[in-house]
């Protein structure tokens, strides 16, 4: 890389050849951690290996075409004495920052919400970050915390980018877990980051809209495993890969443990129930005593009713057209399908993969703490 005579040593370049952010000026860092001497090797374009002095974050104020400014903070910038200031294009693209070439003469950078955060005009064949040399005023908080190595700030603000990224990573890996469950988990797992305030995750807002809650059911809960099981069959209205059409759930009232099965036909409910019953009774050494469902035909068929009678299982059917009376499993349907939509949207996958996402959502839901079961997980 050869710098143009029209560029200064304080300029920042967007480079597609480097795999990390680089700066040659210690004075530019707002946070800094030194490496032990001669430990961090960096190989340059000419294949000459140099040793980095440290790493940290840098604040850059970038003017936008509309006259406003955005402050970005590249993280884990490596301090390499004598180097140019380089923004790694591959690093920012890996973190959901979109890089767009405009008429071959400029680069525009957009965050994951599609907001323009940086412009980089071409100067003598190099894309130079358009930025102001003024210092940023003091601030109190971020307005846009994005899961990227470039963090968009408001015109005044400080926040912990690392903590924000860690919380978002946990939130996504746990299929967009709710705040109440998160609070409980943070008290159980020392390594779980704390979540404060309200969830501003775009995906949660997009995929988890709900109606006003009903008054909770005051019926006493079961106290022993398999004493009462809830079940429901949900239709996501999209045929999954391998022709799955329905999601069948079995939920234990005492422990809230959930089992899921994907079925092609509703008539498979009895066979799935027999399969589930044999597995859980053999595993726990206990027997199913009560089985609560809605009045769907898959549960009220003659074969199903006769099988329950032959096994000595009491069948409980909820009031017609009142899904809230079957609230335990209906709420589970909602929670699981919300997480399915979040995961599919996050991964950019088609809805036909919902069956795979259901398995992951249930797998993650079972070890997640709940308000109703204190000190244990399903």
Secondary structure, DSSP 8 states (H G I E B T S, - for coil): ----TTS-TT-EEEESS-SS-EES-GGGEEEEEE--TT--EEE-TTS-EEE--EEEEEEEEEE-TTS-EEEEEEEEEEE-TT--EEEEHHHHHHTT-EEEEETTTEEEEE-TTS-EEEEEEEETTEEEE--B-S-----S--S---SSSS-EE-SS----HHHHHHHHHHHHHTTS--HHHHHHHHHH-TTS----S----HHHHHH-----------S----STTSEEEEEEE--SS--GGG--EEEEEEETTT--EEEEEESSGGGHHHHHHHHHHHHHHHHS----EEEE-S-HHHHSHHHHHHHHHTT-EEEE--TT-GGGGHHHHHHHHHHHHHHHHHHHHHT--GGGHHHHHHHHHHHHHTSB-SSSTT-B-
